[in-house]
Amino acid sequence: MNTSDNFFERVYEVARLIPYGRVTSYGEIAKYLGAARSARMVGWAMNNSHAQTLEVPAHRVVNKQGLLTGKHHFQGTNVMQQLLENEGIIIKNNQIQDLETVLWIPSQELS
């Protein structure tokens, strides 16, 4: 197992803790893992999350503005949006509305 595999697994562990009806950002996960400048690497982990044996709710990870930047990695055009809307999250123009009310910050919630 190389270092990135270990980092990816830690990303998946955090992502699995995101509560239903909440989202977090790539940067918040990176910050929680002590790698604040590694938001892009969290994104790479999310891109690979479909290959995991245990489900990873990758649809709950968005960019810091609440944009659904990873939506093209889901099967189907609007799958990410539909999954989030099924959890009660309001989305307009590929962006979560009222992000501050649904944002889950692992460094605050898991401390």
CNS distance restraints for C-alpha pairs under 8 A (distance, minus, plus):
assign (resid   1 and name CA) (resid   5 and name CA) 6.00 0.50 0.50
assign (resid   1 and name CA) (resid   6 and name CA) 6.85 0.50 0.50
assign (resid   2 and name CA) (resid   6 and name CA) 6.52 0.50 0.50
assign (resid   3 and name CA) (resid   7 and name CA) 6.20 0.50 0.50
assign (resid   4 and name CA) (resid   8 and name CA) 5.95 0.50 0.50
assign (resid   5 and name CA) (resid   9 and name CA) 6.20 0.50 0.50
assign (resid   6 and name CA) (resid  10 and name CA) 6.33 0.50 0.50
assign (resid   7 and name CA) (resid  11 and name CA) 6.22 0.50 0.50
assign (resid   8 and name CA) (resid  12 and name CA) 6.25 0.50 0.50
assign (resid   8 and name CA) (resid  42 and name CA) 7.16 0.50 0.50
assign (resid   8 and name CA) (resid  45 and name CA) 5.19 0.50 0.50
assign (resid   9 and name CA) (resid  13 and name CA) 6.21 0.50 0.50
assign (resid  10 and name CA) (resid  14 and name CA) 6.41 0.50 0.50
assign (resid  10 and name CA) (resid  33 and name CA) 7.60 0.50 0.50
assign (resid  11 and name CA) (resid  15 and name CA) 6.12 0.50 0.50
assign (resid  11 and name CA) (resid  29 and name CA) 6.84 0.50 0.50
assign (resid  11 and name CA) (resid  30 and name CA) 7.84 0.50 0.50
assign (resid  11 and name CA) (resid  33 and name CA) 7.77 0.50 0.50
assign (resid  11 and name CA) (resid  42 and name CA) 6.53 0.50 0.50
assign (resid  11 and name CA) (resid  45 and name CA) 6.96 0.50 0.50
assign (resid  12 and name CA) (resid  16 and name CA) 6.07 0.50 0.50
assign (resid  12 and name CA) (resid  45 and name CA) 7.65 0.50 0.50
assign (resid  12 and name CA) (resid  46 and name CA) 7.84 0.50 0.50
assign (resid  12 and name CA) (resid  49 and name CA) 7.36 0.50 0.50
assign (resid  12 and name CA) (resid  56 and name CA) 6.17 0.50 0.50
assign (resid  13 and name CA) (resid  17 and name CA) 6.85 0.50 0.50
assign (resid  14 and name CA) (resid  18 and name CA) 7.02 0.50 0.50
assign (resid  14 and name CA) (resid  29 and name CA) 7.02 0.50 0.50
assign (resid  14 and name CA) (resid 106 and name CA) 7.67 0.50 0.50
assign (resid  15 and name CA) (resid  29 and name CA) 7.82 0.50 0.50
assign (resid  15 and name CA) (resid  56 and name CA) 6.39 0.50 0.50
assign (resid  15 and name CA) (resid  57 and name CA) 6.42 0.50 0.50
assign (resid  15 and name CA) (resid  58 and name CA) 6.96 0.50 0.50
assign (resid  15 and name CA) (resid  60 and name CA) 7.76 0.50 0.50
assign (resid  15 and name CA) (resid  61 and name CA) 7.55 0.50 0.50
assign (resid  16 and name CA) (resid  55 and name CA) 7.69 0.50 0.50
assign (resid  16 and name CA) (resid  56 and name CA) 5.59 0.50 0.50
assign (resid  16 and name CA) (resid  57 and name CA) 6.20 0.50 0.50
assign (resid  18 and name CA) (resid  22 and name CA) 6.58 0.50 0.50
assign (resid  18 and name CA) (resid  23 and name CA) 6.68 0.50 0.50
assign (resid  18 and name CA) (resid  24 and name CA) 7.35 0.50 0.50
assign (resid  18 and name CA) (resid  57 and name CA) 7.84 0.50 0.50
assign (resid  18 and name CA) (resid  60 and name CA) 7.20 0.50 0.50
assign (resid  18 and name CA) (resid 104 and name CA) 6.98 0.50 0.50
assign (resid  19 and name CA) (resid  23 and name CA) 7.72 0.50 0.50
assign (resid  19 and name CA) (resid 104 and name CA) 7.88 0.50 0.50
assign (resid  20 and name CA) (resid  87 and name CA) 6.44 0.50 0.50
assign (resid  21 and name CA) (resid  84 and name CA) 7.22 0.50 0.50
assign (resid  21 and name CA) (resid  87 and name CA) 4.70 0.50 0.50
assign (resid  21 and name CA) (resid  88 and name CA) 6.04 0.50 0.50
assign (resid  21 and name CA) (resid  89 and name CA) 6.37 0.50 0.50
assign (resid  21 and name CA) (resid 102 and name CA) 7.01 0.50 0.50
assign (resid  22 and name CA) (resid  60 and name CA) 6.79 0.50 0.50
assign (resid  22 and name CA) (resid  89 and name CA) 7.68 0.50 0.50
assign (resid  22 and name CA) (resid 102 and name CA) 4.75 0.50 0.50
assign (resid  22 and name CA) (resid 103 and name CA) 5.89 0.50 0.50
assign (resid  22 and name CA) (resid 104 and name CA) 5.98 0.50 0.50
assign (resid  23 and name CA) (resid  60 and name CA) 4.50 0.50 0.50
assign (resid  23 and name CA) (resid  61 and name CA) 5.73 0.50 0.50
assign (resid  23 and name CA) (resid  62 and name CA) 7.02 0.50 0.50
assign (resid  23 and name CA) (resid 102 and name CA) 6.07 0.50 0.50
assign (resid  23 and name CA) (resid 103 and name CA) 5.16 0.50 0.50
assign (resid  23 and name CA) (resid 104 and name CA) 5.63 0.50 0.50
assign (resid  24 and name CA) (resid  28 and name CA) 6.49 0.50 0.50
assign (resid  24 and name CA) (resid  29 and name CA) 7.35 0.50 0.50
assign (resid  24 and name CA) (resid  60 and name CA) 6.34 0.50 0.50
assign (resid  24 and name CA) (resid  61 and name CA) 5.11 0.50 0.50
assign (resid  24 and name CA) (resid  62 and name CA) 6.26 0.50 0.50
assign (resid  24 and name CA) (resid 103 and name CA) 5.43 0.50 0.50
assign (resid  24 and name CA) (resid 104 and name CA) 5.08 0.50 0.50
assign (resid  24 and name CA) (resid 105 and name CA) 6.31 0.50 0.50
assign (resid  24 and name CA) (resid 106 and name CA) 7.97 0.50 0.50
assign (resid  25 and name CA) (resid  29 and name CA) 6.49 0.50 0.50
assign (resid  25 and name CA) (resid  61 and name CA) 5.20 0.50 0.50
assign (resid  25 and name CA) (resid  62 and name CA) 4.81 0.50 0.50
assign (resid  25 and name CA) (resid  63 and name CA) 5.05 0.50 0.50
assign (resid  25 and name CA) (resid  64 and name CA) 5.40 0.50 0.50
assign (resid  25 and name CA) (resid  66 and name CA) 7.57 0.50 0.50
assign (resid  26 and name CA) (resid  30 and name CA) 6.28 0.50 0.50
assign (resid  26 and name CA) (resid  39 and name CA) 4.87 0.50 0.50
assign (resid  26 and name CA) (resid  40 and name CA) 7.18 0.50 0.50
assign (resid  26 and name CA) (resid  42 and name CA) 5.58 0.50 0.50
assign (resid  26 and name CA) (resid  43 and name CA) 6.18 0.50 0.50
assign (resid  26 and name CA) (resid  61 and name CA) 6.29 0.50 0.50
assign (resid  26 and name CA) (resid  62 and name CA) 6.40 0.50 0.50
assign (resid  26 and name CA) (resid  63 and name CA) 6.00 0.50 0.50
assign (resid  26 and name CA) (resid  64 and name CA) 7.28 0.50 0.50
assign (resid  27 and name CA) (resid  31 and name CA) 5.99 0.50 0.50
assign (resid  27 and name CA) (resid  36 and name CA) 6.51 0.50 0.50
assign (resid  27 and name CA) (resid  37 and name CA) 7.57 0.50 0.50
assign (resid  27 and name CA) (resid  38 and name CA) 7.16 0.50 0.50
assign (resid  27 and name CA) (resid  39 and name CA) 4.49 0.50 0.50
assign (resid  27 and name CA) (resid  42 and name CA) 7.69 0.50 0.50
assign (resid  27 and name CA) (resid  63 and name CA) 7.57 0.50 0.50
assign (resid  27 and name CA) (resid  64 and name CA) 6.95 0.50 0.50
assign (resid  28 and name CA) (resid  32 and name CA) 6.12 0.50 0.50
assign (resid  28 and name CA) (resid  36 and name CA) 7.74 0.50 0.50
assign (resid  28 and name CA) (resid  39 and name CA) 7.86 0.50 0.50
assign (resid  28 and name CA) (resid 105 and name CA) 6.17 0.50 0.50
assign (resid  28 and name CA) (resid 106 and name CA) 6.82 0.50 0.50
assign (resid  28 and name CA) (resid 107 and name CA) 7.57 0.50 0.50
assign (resid  29 and name CA) (resid  33 and name CA) 6.27 0.50 0.50
assign (resid  29 and name CA) (resid  39 and name CA) 7.50 0.50 0.50
assign (resid  29 and name CA) (resid  42 and name CA) 7.22 0.50 0.50
assign (resid  29 and name CA) (resid 105 and name CA) 7.94 0.50 0.50
assign (resid  29 and name CA) (resid 106 and name CA) 6.77 0.50 0.50
assign (resid  30 and name CA) (resid  34 and name CA) 6.41 0.50 0.50
assign (resid  30 and name CA) (resid  35 and name CA) 5.04 0.50 0.50
assign (resid  30 and name CA) (resid  36 and name CA) 4.95 0.50 0.50
assign (resid  30 and name CA) (resid  37 and name CA) 7.01 0.50 0.50
assign (resid  30 and name CA) (resid  38 and name CA) 5.59 0.50 0.50
assign (resid  30 and name CA) (resid  39 and name CA) 5.43 0.50 0.50
assign (resid  30 and name CA) (resid  42 and name CA) 6.48 0.50 0.50
assign (resid  31 and name CA) (resid  35 and name CA) 5.40 0.50 0.50
assign (resid  31 and name CA) (resid  36 and name CA) 3.99 0.50 0.50
assign (resid  31 and name CA) (resid  37 and name CA) 7.56 0.50 0.50
assign (resid  31 and name CA) (resid 107 and name CA) 7.46 0.50 0.50
assign (resid  32 and name CA) (resid  36 and name CA) 7.53 0.50 0.50
assign (resid  32 and name CA) (resid 106 and name CA) 6.11 0.50 0.50
assign (resid  32 and name CA) (resid 107 and name CA) 5.06 0.50 0.50
assign (resid  38 and name CA) (resid  42 and name CA) 6.49 0.50 0.50
assign (resid  39 and name CA) (resid  43 and name CA) 6.38 0.50 0.50
assign (resid  40 and name CA) (resid  44 and name CA) 6.39 0.50 0.50
assign (resid  41 and name CA) (resid  45 and name CA) 6.28 0.50 0.50
assign (resid  42 and name CA) (resid  46 and name CA) 6.26 0.50 0.50
assign (resid  43 and name CA) (resid  47 and name CA) 6.21 0.50 0.50
assign (resid  43 and name CA) (resid  70 and name CA) 7.85 0.50 0.50
assign (resid  44 and name CA) (resid  48 and name CA) 6.47 0.50 0.50
assign (resid  45 and name CA) (resid  49 and name CA) 6.09 0.50 0.50
assign (resid  46 and name CA) (resid  50 and name CA) 7.89 0.50 0.50
assign (resid  46 and name CA) (resid  58 and name CA) 5.87 0.50 0.50
assign (resid  46 and name CA) (resid  61 and name CA) 7.97 0.50 0.50
assign (resid  47 and name CA) (resid  70 and name CA) 7.51 0.50 0.50
assign (resid  47 and name CA) (resid  73 and name CA) 6.37 0.50 0.50
assign (resid  48 and name CA) (resid  52 and name CA) 7.73 0.50 0.50
assign (resid  49 and name CA) (resid  55 and name CA) 7.91 0.50 0.50
assign (resid  49 and name CA) (resid  56 and name CA) 6.12 0.50 0.50
assign (resid  49 and name CA) (resid  58 and name CA) 6.92 0.50 0.50
assign (resid  50 and name CA) (resid  55 and name CA) 7.54 0.50 0.50
assign (resid  50 and name CA) (resid  56 and name CA) 7.28 0.50 0.50
assign (resid  52 and name CA) (resid  56 and name CA) 7.30 0.50 0.50
assign (resid  57 and name CA) (resid  61 and name CA) 7.84 0.50 0.50
assign (resid  59 and name CA) (resid  70 and name CA) 7.89 0.50 0.50
assign (resid  59 and name CA) (resid  71 and name CA) 7.76 0.50 0.50
assign (resid  59 and name CA) (resid  80 and name CA) 5.30 0.50 0.50
assign (resid  59 and name CA) (resid  81 and name CA) 7.86 0.50 0.50
assign (resid  59 and name CA) (resid  83 and name CA) 6.90 0.50 0.50
assign (resid  59 and name CA) (resid  84 and name CA) 6.84 0.50 0.50
assign (resid  60 and name CA) (resid  84 and name CA) 7.09 0.50 0.50
assign (resid  62 and name CA) (resid  66 and name CA) 5.52 0.50 0.50
assign (resid  62 and name CA) (resid  67 and name CA) 5.86 0.50 0.50
assign (resid  62 and name CA) (resid  68 and name CA) 5.45 0.50 0.50
assign (resid  62 and name CA) (resid  69 and name CA) 6.43 0.50 0.50
assign (resid  62 and name CA) (resid  70 and name CA) 7.06 0.50 0.50
assign (resid  63 and name CA) (resid  67 and name CA) 5.44 0.50 0.50
assign (resid  63 and name CA) (resid  68 and name CA) 6.86 0.50 0.50
assign (resid  63 and name CA) (resid  69 and name CA) 6.46 0.50 0.50
assign (resid  65 and name CA) (resid  95 and name CA) 7.61 0.50 0.50
assign (resid  65 and name CA) (resid  99 and name CA) 7.82 0.50 0.50
assign (resid  66 and name CA) (resid  95 and name CA) 5.37 0.50 0.50
assign (resid  66 and name CA) (resid  96 and name CA) 5.06 0.50 0.50
assign (resid  66 and name CA) (resid  97 and name CA) 7.76 0.50 0.50
assign (resid  66 and name CA) (resid  99 and name CA) 6.21 0.50 0.50
assign (resid  67 and name CA) (resid  94 and name CA) 5.76 0.50 0.50
assign (resid  67 and name CA) (resid  95 and name CA) 4.34 0.50 0.50
assign (resid  67 and name CA) (resid  96 and name CA) 6.41 0.50 0.50
assign (resid  68 and name CA) (resid  80 and name CA) 7.54 0.50 0.50
assign (resid  68 and name CA) (resid  81 and name CA) 7.58 0.50 0.50
assign (resid  68 and name CA) (resid  94 and name CA) 5.52 0.50 0.50
assign (resid  68 and name CA) (resid  95 and name CA) 6.11 0.50 0.50
assign (resid  68 and name CA) (resid  96 and name CA) 7.76 0.50 0.50
assign (resid  70 and name CA) (resid  74 and name CA) 7.70 0.50 0.50
assign (resid  71 and name CA) (resid  77 and name CA) 7.55 0.50 0.50
assign (resid  71 and name CA) (resid  78 and name CA) 7.18 0.50 0.50
assign (resid  71 and name CA) (resid  79 and name CA) 7.34 0.50 0.50
assign (resid  71 and name CA) (resid  80 and name CA) 5.46 0.50 0.50
assign (resid  71 and name CA) (resid  81 and name CA) 7.59 0.50 0.50
assign (resid  72 and name CA) (resid  76 and name CA) 7.99 0.50 0.50
assign (resid  72 and name CA) (resid  77 and name CA) 6.97 0.50 0.50
assign (resid  74 and name CA) (resid  79 and name CA) 6.22 0.50 0.50
assign (resid  74 and name CA) (resid  80 and name CA) 6.49 0.50 0.50
assign (resid  75 and name CA) (resid  79 and name CA) 6.64 0.50 0.50
assign (resid  78 and name CA) (resid  82 and name CA) 6.07 0.50 0.50
assign (resid  79 and name CA) (resid  83 and name CA) 6.10 0.50 0.50
assign (resid  80 and name CA) (resid  84 and name CA) 6.35 0.50 0.50
assign (resid  81 and name CA) (resid  85 and name CA) 6.03 0.50 0.50
assign (resid  81 and name CA) (resid  91 and name CA) 7.11 0.50 0.50
assign (resid  81 and name CA) (resid  94 and name CA) 7.51 0.50 0.50
assign (resid  82 and name CA) (resid  86 and name CA) 6.00 0.50 0.50
assign (resid  83 and name CA) (resid  87 and name CA) 6.66 0.50 0.50
assign (resid  84 and name CA) (resid  88 and name CA) 6.67 0.50 0.50
assign (resid  84 and name CA) (resid  89 and name CA) 5.45 0.50 0.50
assign (resid  84 and name CA) (resid  90 and name CA) 7.78 0.50 0.50
assign (resid  85 and name CA) (resid  89 and name CA) 4.79 0.50 0.50
assign (resid  85 and name CA) (resid  90 and name CA) 6.02 0.50 0.50
assign (resid  85 and name CA) (resid  91 and name CA) 7.19 0.50 0.50
assign (resid  89 and name CA) (resid  96 and name CA) 7.01 0.50 0.50
assign (resid  89 and name CA) (resid  97 and name CA) 7.67 0.50 0.50
assign (resid  89 and name CA) (resid 102 and name CA) 7.63 0.50 0.50
assign (resid  90 and name CA) (resid  96 and name CA) 5.89 0.50 0.50
assign (resid  90 and name CA) (resid  97 and name CA) 5.54 0.50 0.50
assign (resid  90 and name CA) (resid  98 and name CA) 7.94 0.50 0.50
assign (resid  91 and name CA) (resid  95 and name CA) 5.30 0.50 0.50
assign (resid  91 and name CA) (resid  96 and name CA) 4.46 0.50 0.50
assign (resid  91 and name CA) (resid  97 and name CA) 5.60 0.50 0.50
assign (resid  92 and name CA) (resid  96 and name CA) 6.57 0.50 0.50
assign (resid  92 and name CA) (resid  97 and name CA) 6.80 0.50 0.50
assign (resid  98 and name CA) (resid 102 and name CA) 7.11 0.50 0.50
assign (resid  99 and name CA) (resid 103 and name CA) 5.70 0.50 0.50
assign (resid 104 and name CA) (resid 109 and name CA) 7.32 0.50 0.50
assign (resid 105 and name CA) (resid 109 and name CA) 6.06 0.50 0.50
assign (resid 106 and name CA) (resid 110 and name CA) 5.34 0.50 0.50
assign (resid 106 and name CA) (resid 111 and name CA) 7.70 0.50 0.50
assign (resid 107 and name CA) (resid 111 and name CA) 5.95 0.50 0.50
